[in-house]
Amino acid sequence: MATHKSAEKRDRQSKKHRTRNIAAKSAIKTKIKSVLASVDSKNKENSIHALKTVTPALAKAASKGVIHKKNASRKISRLTKKVNALK
């Protein structure tokens, strides 16, 4: 248990960041699944719409430090390739 004032603050901050990170990762995973599901159903319009919603979410998570910048870039690239293959 933290005994110093600064250590107690750091503990509070880490708990807030942890809950934010978990929520953001969960939302990203859900959006990625929606893109993959629409690609599997070969619905081009839904796939493009879903990709347009997941791309900014991944970019924002990377900028906030929830996921690594290159991880977000890789996911965006792979999803875009799958969606473009439908055209």
FENTAKA-V200147 format. One record per run of one state. SS is the DSSP state (alpha for helix, beta for strand, coil for the rest). FROM is the first residue (numbers start at 0). TO is the last residue. If there is no record, write none. Layout:
((SS,FROM,TO) (SS,FROM,TO))
//
This chain:
((coil,0,3) (alpha,4,39) (coil,40,42) (alpha,43,63) (coil,64,67) (alpha,68,83) (coil,84,86))
//
